[in-house]
């Protein structure tokens, strides 16, 4: 019996497809947003987040709303780490 190695990829792609309105399914966005804190902290630590969080990385490429949330969270984390608000 031959094993279909493409099956996991088909599942991943079908779960990340955008709806006709251009918005990802709500449950995909929820999973993405739940993983964003670890995604951002690992990214800032130099980890290979595209490999560690492949589903999140792909979703961010496809979903403008989640990408905007990622940018905001990454900006806050960067500012907190480097204390950009402190002019002392």
PyMOL Python script that loads the backbone (N, CA, C, O; Angstrom):
from pymol import cmd

cmd.read_pdbstr("""\
ATOM      1  N   UNK A   1       0.845  -1.186   0.000  1.00  0.00           N
ATOM      2  CA  UNK A   1       0.000   0.000   0.000  1.00  0.00           C
ATOM      3  C   UNK A   1       0.889   1.248   0.000  1.00  0.00           C
ATOM      4  O   UNK A   1       1.762   1.385   0.857  1.00  0.00           O
ATOM      5  N   UNK A   2       0.678   2.132  -0.929  1.00  0.00           N
ATOM      6  CA  UNK A   2       1.468   3.359  -1.035  1.00  0.00           C
ATOM      7  C   UNK A   2       0.939   4.399  -0.050  1.00  0.00           C
ATOM      8  O   UNK A   2      -0.269   4.561   0.126  1.00  0.00           O
ATOM      9  N   UNK A   3       1.866   5.087   0.574  1.00  0.00           N
ATOM     10  CA  UNK A   3       1.510   6.143   1.518  1.00  0.00           C
ATOM     11  C   UNK A   3       1.510   7.464   0.771  1.00  0.00           C
ATOM     12  O   UNK A   3       2.457   7.774   0.048  1.00  0.00           O
ATOM     13  N   UNK A   4       0.463   8.233   0.941  1.00  0.00           N
ATOM     14  CA  UNK A   4       0.364   9.540   0.294  1.00  0.00           C
ATOM     15  C   UNK A   4       1.059  10.575   1.176  1.00  0.00           C
ATOM     16  O   UNK A   4       0.470  11.074   2.135  1.00  0.00           O
ATOM     17  N   UNK A   5       2.318  10.897   0.849  1.00  0.00           N
ATOM     18  CA  UNK A   5       3.088  11.854   1.641  1.00  0.00           C
ATOM     19  C   UNK A   5       2.566  13.275   1.500  1.00  0.00           C
ATOM     20  O   UNK A   5       2.894  14.129   2.323  1.00  0.00           O
ATOM     21  N   UNK A   6       1.772  13.547   0.493  1.00  0.00           N
ATOM     22  CA  UNK A   6       1.256  14.903   0.271  1.00  0.00           C
ATOM     23  C   UNK A   6       0.038  15.194   1.142  1.00  0.00           C
ATOM     24  O   UNK A   6      -0.375  16.349   1.246  1.00  0.00           O
ATOM     25  N   UNK A   7      -0.538  14.185   1.761  1.00  0.00           N
ATOM     26  CA  UNK A   7      -1.768  14.375   2.533  1.00  0.00           C
ATOM     27  C   UNK A   7      -1.644  15.437   3.619  1.00  0.00           C
ATOM     28  O   UNK A   7      -2.531  16.286   3.715  1.00  0.00           O
ATOM     29  N   UNK A   8      -0.583  15.443   4.455  1.00  0.00           N
ATOM     30  CA  UNK A   8      -0.506  16.510   5.467  1.00  0.00           C
ATOM     31  C   UNK A   8      -0.470  17.898   4.849  1.00  0.00           C
ATOM     32  O   UNK A   8      -1.046  18.834   5.402  1.00  0.00           O
ATOM     33  N   UNK A   9       0.198  18.045   3.711  1.00  0.00           N
ATOM     34  CA  UNK A   9       0.264  19.344   3.055  1.00  0.00           C
ATOM     35  C   UNK A   9      -1.094  19.758   2.523  1.00  0.00           C
ATOM     36  O   UNK A   9      -1.474  20.925   2.610  1.00  0.00           O
ATOM     37  N   UNK A  10      -1.828  18.790   1.967  1.00  0.00           N
ATOM     38  CA  UNK A  10      -3.172  19.115   1.478  1.00  0.00           C
ATOM     39  C   UNK A  10      -4.054  19.584   2.623  1.00  0.00           C
ATOM     40  O   UNK A  10      -4.812  20.542   2.473  1.00  0.00           O
ATOM     41  N   UNK A  11      -3.959  18.914   3.768  1.00  0.00           N
ATOM     42  CA  UNK A  11      -4.758  19.311   4.932  1.00  0.00           C
ATOM     43  C   UNK A  11      -4.372  20.714   5.387  1.00  0.00           C
ATOM     44  O   UNK A  11      -5.240  21.544   5.654  1.00  0.00           O
ATOM     45  N   UNK A  12      -3.064  20.980   5.476  1.00  0.00           N
ATOM     46  CA  UNK A  12      -2.604  22.298   5.896  1.00  0.00           C
ATOM     47  C   UNK A  12      -3.097  23.381   4.948  1.00  0.00           C
ATOM     48  O   UNK A  12      -3.618  24.406   5.389  1.00  0.00           O
ATOM     49  N   UNK A  13      -2.936  23.161   3.657  1.00  0.00           N
ATOM     50  CA  UNK A  13      -3.362  24.166   2.684  1.00  0.00           C
ATOM     51  C   UNK A  13      -4.863  24.378   2.695  1.00  0.00           C
ATOM     52  O   UNK A  13      -5.329  25.513   2.595  1.00  0.00           O
ATOM     53  N   UNK A  14      -5.628  23.297   2.817  1.00  0.00           N
ATOM     54  CA  UNK A  14      -7.076  23.463   2.816  1.00  0.00           C
ATOM     55  C   UNK A  14      -7.549  24.179   4.072  1.00  0.00           C
ATOM     56  O   UNK A  14      -8.532  24.919   4.025  1.00  0.00           O
ATOM     57  N   UNK A  15      -6.864  23.971   5.197  1.00  0.00           N
ATOM     58  CA  UNK A  15      -7.286  24.634   6.431  1.00  0.00           C
ATOM     59  C   UNK A  15      -6.891  26.102   6.438  1.00  0.00           C
ATOM     60  O   UNK A  15      -7.439  26.878   7.221  1.00  0.00           O
ATOM     61  N   UNK A  16      -5.952  26.503   5.583  1.00  0.00           N
ATOM     62  CA  UNK A  16      -5.498  27.889   5.568  1.00  0.00           C
ATOM     63  C   UNK A  16      -6.056  28.703   4.411  1.00  0.00           C
ATOM     64  O   UNK A  16      -5.773  29.896   4.304  1.00  0.00           O
ATOM     65  N   UNK A  17      -6.837  28.082   3.549  1.00  0.00           N
ATOM     66  CA  UNK A  17      -7.406  28.823   2.415  1.00  0.00           C
ATOM     67  C   UNK A  17      -8.306  29.949   2.900  1.00  0.00           C
ATOM     68  O   UNK A  17      -9.058  29.797   3.862  1.00  0.00           O
ATOM     69  N   UNK A  18      -8.216  31.057   2.229  1.00  0.00           N
ATOM     70  CA  UNK A  18      -9.071  32.186   2.570  1.00  0.00           C
ATOM     71  C   UNK A  18     -10.471  31.962   2.016  1.00  0.00           C
ATOM     72  O   UNK A  18     -10.654  31.309   0.989  1.00  0.00           O
ATOM     73  N   UNK A  19     -11.426  32.500   2.701  1.00  0.00           N
ATOM     74  CA  UNK A  19     -12.799  32.432   2.226  1.00  0.00           C
ATOM     75  C   UNK A  19     -12.968  33.406   1.066  1.00  0.00           C
ATOM     76  O   UNK A  19     -12.078  34.221   0.820  1.00  0.00           O
ATOM     77  N   UNK A  20     -14.090  33.342   0.346  1.00  0.00           N
ATOM     78  CA  UNK A  20     -14.318  34.278  -0.768  1.00  0.00           C
ATOM     79  C   UNK A  20     -14.288  35.744  -0.337  1.00  0.00           C
ATOM     80  O   UNK A  20     -14.089  36.623  -1.175  1.00  0.00           O
ATOM     81  N   UNK A  21     -14.480  36.021   0.950  1.00  0.00           N
ATOM     82  CA  UNK A  21     -14.443  37.399   1.428  1.00  0.00           C
ATOM     83  C   UNK A  21     -13.016  37.875   1.661  1.00  0.00           C
ATOM     84  O   UNK A  21     -12.794  39.048   1.961  1.00  0.00           O
ATOM     85  N   UNK A  22     -12.038  36.964   1.525  1.00  0.00           N
ATOM     86  CA  UNK A  22     -10.650  37.331   1.754  1.00  0.00           C
ATOM     87  C   UNK A  22     -10.231  37.178   3.194  1.00  0.00           C
ATOM     88  O   UNK A  22      -9.110  37.548   3.541  1.00  0.00           O
ATOM     89  N   UNK A  23     -11.075  36.653   4.036  1.00  0.00           N
ATOM     90  CA  UNK A  23     -10.771  36.471   5.455  1.00  0.00           C
ATOM     91  C   UNK A  23     -10.622  34.991   5.754  1.00  0.00           C
ATOM     92  O   UNK A  23     -11.407  34.173   5.275  1.00  0.00           O
ATOM     93  N   UNK A  24      -9.628  34.649   6.537  1.00  0.00           N
ATOM     94  CA  UNK A  24      -9.420  33.259   6.940  1.00  0.00           C
ATOM     95  C   UNK A  24     -10.540  32.833   7.887  1.00  0.00           C
ATOM     96  O   UNK A  24     -11.143  33.677   8.550  1.00  0.00           O
ATOM     97  N   UNK A  25     -10.822  31.533   7.956  1.00  0.00           N
ATOM     98  CA  UNK A  25     -11.836  31.048   8.908  1.00  0.00           C
ATOM     99  C   UNK A  25     -11.473  31.460  10.332  1.00  0.00           C
ATOM    100  O   UNK A  25     -10.297  31.478  10.697  1.00  0.00           O
ATOM    101  N   UNK A  26     -12.469  31.786  11.123  1.00  0.00           N
ATOM    102  CA  UNK A  26     -12.265  32.310  12.475  1.00  0.00           C
ATOM    103  C   UNK A  26     -11.439  31.370  13.344  1.00  0.00           C
ATOM    104  O   UNK A  26     -10.603  31.828  14.123  1.00  0.00           O
ATOM    105  N   UNK A  27     -11.659  30.058  13.221  1.00  0.00           N
ATOM    106  CA  UNK A  27     -10.897  29.128  14.067  1.00  0.00           C
ATOM    107  C   UNK A  27      -9.418  29.130  13.696  1.00  0.00           C
ATOM    108  O   UNK A  27      -8.578  28.915  14.570  1.00  0.00           O
ATOM    109  N   UNK A  28      -9.071  29.365  12.436  1.00  0.00           N
ATOM    110  CA  UNK A  28      -7.669  29.468  12.037  1.00  0.00           C
ATOM    111  C   UNK A  28      -7.045  30.726  12.631  1.00  0.00           C
ATOM    112  O   UNK A  28      -5.907  30.700  13.098  1.00  0.00           O
ATOM    113  N   UNK A  29      -7.784  31.814  12.612  1.00  0.00           N
ATOM    114  CA  UNK A  29      -7.296  33.062  13.199  1.00  0.00           C
ATOM    115  C   UNK A  29      -7.117  32.909  14.706  1.00  0.00           C
ATOM    116  O   UNK A  29      -6.143  33.412  15.266  1.00  0.00           O
ATOM    117  N   UNK A  30      -8.031  32.231  15.355  1.00  0.00           N
ATOM    118  CA  UNK A  30      -7.937  32.023  16.808  1.00  0.00           C
ATOM    119  C   UNK A  30      -6.675  31.235  17.151  1.00  0.00           C
ATOM    120  O   UNK A  30      -5.942  31.606  18.067  1.00  0.00           O
ATOM    121  N   UNK A  31      -6.417  30.149  16.420  1.00  0.00           N
ATOM    122  CA  UNK A  31      -5.206  29.348  16.669  1.00  0.00           C
ATOM    123  C   UNK A  31      -3.953  30.188  16.423  1.00  0.00           C
ATOM    124  O   UNK A  31      -2.989  30.109  17.183  1.00  0.00           O
ATOM    125  N   UNK A  32      -3.971  30.983  15.368  1.00  0.00           N
ATOM    126  CA  UNK A  32      -2.829  31.832  15.052  1.00  0.00           C
ATOM    127  C   UNK A  32      -2.587  32.830  16.179  1.00  0.00           C
ATOM    128  O   UNK A  32      -1.461  32.975  16.653  1.00  0.00           O
ATOM    129  N   UNK A  33      -3.622  33.503  16.598  1.00  0.00           N
ATOM    130  CA  UNK A  33      -3.475  34.529  17.641  1.00  0.00           C
ATOM    131  C   UNK A  33      -3.035  33.926  18.969  1.00  0.00           C
ATOM    132  O   UNK A  33      -2.312  34.571  19.729  1.00  0.00           O
ATOM    133  N   UNK A  34      -3.458  32.706  19.257  1.00  0.00           N
ATOM    134  CA  UNK A  34      -3.025  32.044  20.490  1.00  0.00           C
ATOM    135  C   UNK A  34      -1.536  31.720  20.454  1.00  0.00           C
ATOM    136  O   UNK A  34      -0.885  31.686  21.499  1.00  0.00           O
ATOM    137  N   UNK A  35      -0.993  31.483  19.267  1.00  0.00           N
ATOM    138  CA  UNK A  35       0.420  31.127  19.159  1.00  0.00           C
ATOM    139  C   UNK A  35       1.329  32.345  18.999  1.00  0.00           C
ATOM    140  O   UNK A  35       2.550  32.212  19.079  1.00  0.00           O
ATOM    141  N   UNK A  36       0.762  33.519  18.778  1.00  0.00           N
ATOM    142  CA  UNK A  36       1.582  34.699  18.501  1.00  0.00           C
ATOM    143  C   UNK A  36       2.563  35.073  19.616  1.00  0.00           C
ATOM    144  O   UNK A  36       3.702  35.419  19.301  1.00  0.00           O
ATOM    145  N   UNK A  37       2.192  35.024  20.893  1.00  0.00           N
ATOM    146  CA  UNK A  37       3.192  35.392  21.914  1.00  0.00           C
ATOM    147  C   UNK A  37       4.455  34.533  21.856  1.00  0.00           C
ATOM    148  O   UNK A  37       5.564  35.063  21.925  1.00  0.00           O
ATOM    149  N   UNK A  38       4.300  33.214  21.730  1.00  0.00           N
ATOM    150  CA  UNK A  38       5.470  32.344  21.617  1.00  0.00           C
ATOM    151  C   UNK A  38       6.188  32.563  20.293  1.00  0.00           C
ATOM    152  O   UNK A  38       7.418  32.569  20.246  1.00  0.00           O
ATOM    153  N   UNK A  39       5.433  32.740  19.228  1.00  0.00           N
ATOM    154  CA  UNK A  39       6.010  32.986  17.903  1.00  0.00           C
ATOM    155  C   UNK A  39       6.919  34.210  17.956  1.00  0.00           C
ATOM    156  O   UNK A  39       8.056  34.164  17.487  1.00  0.00           O
ATOM    157  N   UNK A  40       6.417  35.302  18.525  1.00  0.00           N
ATOM    158  CA  UNK A  40       7.181  36.549  18.586  1.00  0.00           C
ATOM    159  C   UNK A  40       8.389  36.402  19.510  1.00  0.00           C
ATOM    160  O   UNK A  40       9.487  36.831  19.155  1.00  0.00           O
ATOM    161  N   UNK A  41       8.207  35.806  20.685  1.00  0.00           N
ATOM    162  CA  UNK A  41       9.346  35.692  21.607  1.00  0.00           C
ATOM    163  C   UNK A  41      10.422  34.773  21.042  1.00  0.00           C
ATOM    164  O   UNK A  41      11.611  35.060  21.182  1.00  0.00           O
ATOM    165  N   UNK A  42      10.027  33.682  20.411  1.00  0.00           N
ATOM    166  CA  UNK A  42      11.012  32.797  19.796  1.00  0.00           C
ATOM    167  C   UNK A  42      11.688  33.466  18.609  1.00  0.00           C
ATOM    168  O   UNK A  42      12.883  33.277  18.386  1.00  0.00           O
ATOM    169  N   UNK A  43      10.936  34.241  17.853  1.00  0.00           N
ATOM    170  CA  UNK A  43      11.520  34.971  16.726  1.00  0.00           C
ATOM    171  C   UNK A  43      12.560  35.971  17.225  1.00  0.00           C
ATOM    172  O   UNK A  43      13.634  36.098  16.638  1.00  0.00           O
ATOM    173  N   UNK A  44      12.243  36.673  18.297  1.00  0.00           N
ATOM    174  CA  UNK A  44      13.181  37.642  18.853  1.00  0.00           C
ATOM    175  C   UNK A  44      14.413  36.958  19.444  1.00  0.00           C
ATOM    176  O   UNK A  44      15.482  37.563  19.526  1.00  0.00           O
ATOM    177  N   UNK A  45      14.264  35.703  19.852  1.00  0.00           N
ATOM    178  CA  UNK A  45      15.389  34.937  20.394  1.00  0.00           C
ATOM    179  C   UNK A  45      16.223  34.293  19.291  1.00  0.00           C
ATOM    180  O   UNK A  45      17.205  33.605  19.571  1.00  0.00           O
ATOM    181  N   UNK A  46      15.832  34.516  18.042  1.00  0.00           N
ATOM    182  CA  UNK A  46      16.600  33.997  16.924  1.00  0.00           C
ATOM    183  C   UNK A  46      16.238  32.585  16.498  1.00  0.00           C
ATOM    184  O   UNK A  46      16.971  31.960  15.732  1.00  0.00           O
ATOM    185  N   UNK A  47      15.113  32.077  16.989  1.00  0.00           N
ATOM    186  CA  UNK A  47      14.673  30.745  16.608  1.00  0.00           C
ATOM    187  C   UNK A  47      14.108  30.751  15.192  1.00  0.00           C
ATOM    188  O   UNK A  47      13.674  31.788  14.693  1.00  0.00           O
ATOM    189  N   UNK A  48      14.116  29.595  14.556  1.00  0.00           N
ATOM    190  CA  UNK A  48      13.581  29.448  13.192  1.00  0.00           C
ATOM    191  C   UNK A  48      12.066  29.261  13.270  1.00  0.00           C
ATOM    192  O   UNK A  48      11.564  28.143  13.161  1.00  0.00           O
ATOM    193  N   UNK A  49      11.343  30.369  13.460  1.00  0.00           N
ATOM    194  CA  UNK A  49       9.901  30.281  13.688  1.00  0.00           C
ATOM    195  C   UNK A  49       9.138  29.771  12.468  1.00  0.00           C
ATOM    196  O   UNK A  49       8.061  29.192  12.615  1.00  0.00           O
ATOM    197  N   UNK A  50       9.673  29.974  11.277  1.00  0.00           N
ATOM    198  CA  UNK A  50       8.990  29.444  10.088  1.00  0.00           C
ATOM    199  C   UNK A  50       8.944  27.923  10.130  1.00  0.00           C
ATOM    200  O   UNK A  50       8.021  27.316   9.588  1.00  0.00           O
ATOM    201  N   UNK A  51       9.928  27.305  10.768  1.00  0.00           N
ATOM    202  CA  UNK A  51       9.940  25.854  10.922  1.00  0.00           C
ATOM    203  C   UNK A  51       9.206  25.411  12.184  1.00  0.00           C
ATOM    204  O   UNK A  51       8.458  24.434  12.165  1.00  0.00           O
ATOM    205  N   UNK A  52       9.424  26.134  13.276  1.00  0.00           N
ATOM    206  CA  UNK A  52       8.805  25.766  14.557  1.00  0.00           C
ATOM    207  C   UNK A  52       7.296  25.962  14.557  1.00  0.00           C
ATOM    208  O   UNK A  52       6.560  25.169  15.144  1.00  0.00           O
ATOM    209  N   UNK A  53       6.843  27.012  13.903  1.00  0.00           N
ATOM    210  CA  UNK A  53       5.425  27.375  13.879  1.00  0.00           C
ATOM    211  C   UNK A  53       4.975  27.514  12.433  1.00  0.00           C
ATOM    212  O   UNK A  53       4.485  28.570  12.032  1.00  0.00           O
ATOM    213  N   UNK A  54       5.136  26.466  11.658  1.00  0.00           N
ATOM    214  CA  UNK A  54       4.871  26.535  10.223  1.00  0.00           C
ATOM    215  C   UNK A  54       3.434  26.979   9.931  1.00  0.00           C
ATOM    216  O   UNK A  54       3.224  27.828   9.065  1.00  0.00           O
ATOM    217  N   UNK A  55       2.463  26.436  10.621  1.00  0.00           N
ATOM    218  CA  UNK A  55       1.068  26.792  10.362  1.00  0.00           C
ATOM    219  C   UNK A  55       0.825  28.274  10.652  1.00  0.00           C
ATOM    220  O   UNK A  55       0.124  28.952   9.900  1.00  0.00           O
ATOM    221  N   UNK A  56       1.402  28.768  11.736  1.00  0.00           N
ATOM    222  CA  UNK A  56       1.249  30.185  12.077  1.00  0.00           C
ATOM    223  C   UNK A  56       1.929  31.064  11.040  1.00  0.00           C
ATOM    224  O   UNK A  56       1.364  32.071  10.612  1.00  0.00           O
ATOM    225  N   UNK A  57       3.135  30.694  10.632  1.00  0.00           N
ATOM    226  CA  UNK A  57       3.870  31.490   9.643  1.00  0.00           C
ATOM    227  C   UNK A  57       3.114  31.571   8.324  1.00  0.00           C
ATOM    228  O   UNK A  57       3.021  32.643   7.726  1.00  0.00           O
ATOM    229  N   UNK A  58       2.580  30.458   7.873  1.00  0.00           N
ATOM    230  CA  UNK A  58       1.820  30.442   6.622  1.00  0.00           C
ATOM    231  C   UNK A  58       0.543  31.269   6.778  1.00  0.00           C
ATOM    232  O   UNK A  58       0.178  32.031   5.882  1.00  0.00           O
ATOM    233  N   UNK A  59      -0.128  31.118   7.914  1.00  0.00           N
ATOM    234  CA  UNK A  59      -1.363  31.873   8.151  1.00  0.00           C
ATOM    235  C   UNK A  59      -1.071  33.377   8.129  1.00  0.00           C
ATOM    236  O   UNK A  59      -1.842  34.149   7.558  1.00  0.00           O
ATOM    237  N   UNK A  60       0.029  33.791   8.741  1.00  0.00           N
ATOM    238  CA  UNK A  60       0.379  35.211   8.742  1.00  0.00           C
ATOM    239  C   UNK A  60       0.628  35.731   7.331  1.00  0.00           C
ATOM    240  O   UNK A  60       0.362  36.897   7.041  1.00  0.00           O
ATOM    241  N   UNK A  61       1.136  34.871   6.458  1.00  0.00           N
ATOM    242  CA  UNK A  61       1.339  35.267   5.060  1.00  0.00           C
ATOM    243  C   UNK A  61       0.022  35.444   4.317  1.00  0.00           C
ATOM    244  O   UNK A  61      -0.049  36.184   3.336  1.00  0.00           O
ATOM    245  N   UNK A  62      -1.023  34.763   4.788  1.00  0.00           N
ATOM    246  CA  UNK A  62      -2.303  34.764   4.076  1.00  0.00           C
ATOM    247  C   UNK A  62      -3.362  35.681   4.679  1.00  0.00           C
ATOM    248  O   UNK A  62      -4.303  36.073   3.988  1.00  0.00           O
ATOM    249  N   UNK A  63      -3.223  36.024   5.948  1.00  0.00           N
ATOM    250  CA  UNK A  63      -4.296  36.739   6.656  1.00  0.00           C
ATOM    251  C   UNK A  63      -3.825  38.125   7.103  1.00  0.00           C
ATOM    252  O   UNK A  63      -3.047  38.238   8.050  1.00  0.00           O
ATOM    253  N   UNK A  64      -4.288  39.168   6.431  1.00  0.00           N
ATOM    254  CA  UNK A  64      -3.864  40.526   6.785  1.00  0.00           C
ATOM    255  C   UNK A  64      -4.235  40.922   8.223  1.00  0.00           C
ATOM    256  O   UNK A  64      -3.479  41.645   8.871  1.00  0.00           O
ATOM    257  N   UNK A  65      -5.370  40.466   8.721  1.00  0.00           N
ATOM    258  CA  UNK A  65      -5.787  40.834  10.078  1.00  0.00           C
ATOM    259  C   UNK A  65      -4.843  40.245  11.121  1.00  0.00           C
ATOM    260  O   UNK A  65      -4.450  40.937  12.060  1.00  0.00           O
ATOM    261  N   UNK A  66      -4.478  38.983  10.964  1.00  0.00           N
ATOM    262  CA  UNK A  66      -3.557  38.355  11.912  1.00  0.00           C
ATOM    263  C   UNK A  66      -2.155  38.929  11.764  1.00  0.00           C
ATOM    264  O   UNK A  66      -1.443  39.085  12.756  1.00  0.00           O
ATOM    265  N   UNK A  67      -1.752  39.244  10.536  1.00  0.00           N
ATOM    266  CA  UNK A  67      -0.439  39.840  10.333  1.00  0.00           C
ATOM    267  C   UNK A  67      -0.363  41.202  11.021  1.00  0.00           C
ATOM    268  O   UNK A  67       0.669  41.559  11.589  1.00  0.00           O
ATOM    269  N   UNK A  68      -1.444  41.949  10.970  1.00  0.00           N
ATOM    270  CA  UNK A  68      -1.478  43.253  11.637  1.00  0.00           C
ATOM    271  C   UNK A  68      -1.339  43.069  13.150  1.00  0.00           C
ATOM    272  O   UNK A  68      -0.653  43.851  13.808  1.00  0.00           O
ATOM    273  N   UNK A  69      -1.981  42.048  13.698  1.00  0.00           N
ATOM    274  CA  UNK A  69      -1.854  41.772  15.131  1.00  0.00           C
ATOM    275  C   UNK A  69      -0.423  41.335  15.469  1.00  0.00           C
ATOM    276  O   UNK A  69       0.122  41.725  16.501  1.00  0.00           O
ATOM    277  N   UNK A  70       0.177  40.525  14.592  1.00  0.00           N
ATOM    278  CA  UNK A  70       1.574  40.117  14.773  1.00  0.00           C
ATOM    279  C   UNK A  70       2.480  41.345  14.814  1.00  0.00           C
ATOM    280  O   UNK A  70       3.337  41.452  15.691  1.00  0.00           O
ATOM    281  N   UNK A  71       2.299  42.275  13.869  1.00  0.00           N
ATOM    282  CA  UNK A  71       3.136  43.475  13.822  1.00  0.00           C
ATOM    283  C   UNK A  71       2.999  44.295  15.108  1.00  0.00           C
ATOM    284  O   UNK A  71       3.987  44.807  15.634  1.00  0.00           O
ATOM    285  N   UNK A  72       1.779  44.414  15.603  1.00  0.00           N
ATOM    286  CA  UNK A  72       1.554  45.180  16.826  1.00  0.00           C
ATOM    287  C   UNK A  72       2.233  44.502  18.015  1.00  0.00           C
ATOM    288  O   UNK A  72       2.901  45.164  18.810  1.00  0.00           O
ATOM    289  N   UNK A  73       2.065  43.194  18.139  1.00  0.00           N
ATOM    290  CA  UNK A  73       2.664  42.462  19.253  1.00  0.00           C
ATOM    291  C   UNK A  73       4.190  42.491  19.166  1.00  0.00           C
ATOM    292  O   UNK A  73       4.865  42.679  20.177  1.00  0.00           O
ATOM    293  N   UNK A  74       4.731  42.307  17.969  1.00  0.00           N
ATOM    294  CA  UNK A  74       6.182  42.345  17.788  1.00  0.00           C
ATOM    295  C   UNK A  74       6.725  43.739  18.120  1.00  0.00           C
ATOM    296  O   UNK A  74       7.793  43.866  18.720  1.00  0.00           O
ATOM    297  N   UNK A  75       5.994  44.769  17.733  1.00  0.00           N
ATOM    298  CA  UNK A  75       6.408  46.136  18.049  1.00  0.00           C
ATOM    299  C   UNK A  75       6.426  46.393  19.543  1.00  0.00           C
ATOM    300  O   UNK A  75       7.352  47.020  20.058  1.00  0.00           O
ATOM    301  N   UNK A  76       5.405  45.913  20.243  1.00  0.00           N
ATOM    302  CA  UNK A  76       5.354  46.070  21.699  1.00  0.00           C
ATOM    303  C   UNK A  76       6.478  45.298  22.373  1.00  0.00           C
ATOM    304  O   UNK A  76       7.114  45.806  23.297  1.00  0.00           O
ATOM    305  N   UNK A  77       6.727  44.074  21.918  1.00  0.00           N
ATOM    306  CA  UNK A  77       7.780  43.252  22.506  1.00  0.00           C
ATOM    307  C   UNK A  77       9.150  43.895  22.280  1.00  0.00           C
ATOM    308  O   UNK A  77       9.983  43.926  23.186  1.00  0.00           O
ATOM    309  N   UNK A  78       9.374  44.396  21.092  1.00  0.00           N
ATOM    310  CA  UNK A  78      10.636  45.058  20.779  1.00  0.00           C
ATOM    311  C   UNK A  78      10.813  46.301  21.649  1.00  0.00           C
ATOM    312  O   UNK A  78      11.890  46.530  22.201  1.00  0.00           O
ATOM    313  N   UNK A  79       9.758  47.099  21.770  1.00  0.00           N
ATOM    314  CA  UNK A  79       9.827  48.312  22.585  1.00  0.00           C
ATOM    315  C   UNK A  79      10.081  47.968  24.046  1.00  0.00           C
ATOM    316  O   UNK A  79      10.860  48.650  24.711  1.00  0.00           O
ATOM    317  N   UNK A  80       9.441  46.927  24.554  1.00  0.00           N
ATOM    318  CA  UNK A  80       9.641  46.522  25.949  1.00  0.00           C
ATOM    319  C   UNK A  80      11.056  45.997  26.163  1.00  0.00           C
ATOM    320  O   UNK A  80      11.687  46.297  27.176  1.00  0.00           O
ATOM    321  N   UNK A  81      11.552  45.216  25.213  1.00  0.00           N
ATOM    322  CA  UNK A  81      12.888  44.632  25.347  1.00  0.00           C
ATOM    323  C   UNK A  81      13.967  45.708  25.323  1.00  0.00           C
ATOM    324  O   UNK A  81      14.927  45.662  26.091  1.00  0.00           O
ATOM    325  N   UNK A  82      13.795  46.653  24.450  1.00  0.00           N
ATOM    326  CA  UNK A  82      14.812  47.689  24.300  1.00  0.00           C
ATOM    327  C   UNK A  82      14.445  48.991  24.992  1.00  0.00           C
ATOM    328  O   UNK A  82      15.132  50.000  24.837  1.00  0.00           O
ATOM    329  N   UNK A  83      13.351  48.964  25.761  1.00  0.00           N
ATOM    330  CA  UNK A  83      12.900  50.099  26.560  1.00  0.00           C
ATOM    331  C   UNK A  83      12.930  51.400  25.767  1.00  0.00           C
ATOM    332  O   UNK A  83      13.536  52.391  26.176  1.00  0.00           O
ATOM    333  N   UNK A  84      12.261  51.363  24.627  1.00  0.00           N
ATOM    334  CA  UNK A  84      12.270  52.514  23.726  1.00  0.00           C
ATOM    335  C   UNK A  84      11.531  53.718  24.287  1.00  0.00           C
ATOM    336  O   UNK A  84      11.725  54.837  23.813  1.00  0.00           O
ATOM    337  N   UNK A  85      10.695  53.505  25.282  1.00  0.00           N
ATOM    338  CA  UNK A  85       9.959  54.625  25.849  1.00  0.00           C
ATOM    339  C   UNK A  85      10.741  55.381  26.892  1.00  0.00           C
ATOM    340  O   UNK A  85      10.271  56.405  27.386  1.00  0.00           O
ATOM    341  N   UNK A  86      11.936  54.902  27.246  1.00  0.00           N
ATOM    342  CA  UNK A  86      12.732  55.528  28.290  1.00  0.00           C
ATOM    343  C   UNK A  86      13.744  56.476  27.660  1.00  0.00           C
ATOM    344  O   UNK A  86      14.660  56.040  26.962  1.00  0.00           O
ATOM    345  N   UNK A  87      13.578  57.776  27.909  1.00  0.00           N
ATOM    346  CA  UNK A  87      14.487  58.781  27.332  1.00  0.00           C
ATOM    347  C   UNK A  87      15.609  59.152  28.294  1.00  0.00           C
ATOM    348  O   UNK A  87      16.350  60.100  28.034  1.00  0.00           O
ATOM    349  N   UNK A  88      15.745  58.432  29.385  1.00  0.00           N
ATOM    350  CA  UNK A  88      16.749  58.779  30.408  1.00  0.00           C
ATOM    351  C   UNK A  88      18.161  58.519  29.958  1.00  0.00           C
ATOM    352  O   UNK A  88      19.104  58.763  30.711  1.00  0.00           O
TER     353      UNK A  88
END
""", "prot")
cmd.dss("prot")
cmd.show_as("cartoon", "prot")
cmd.util.cbc("prot")
cmd.orient("prot")
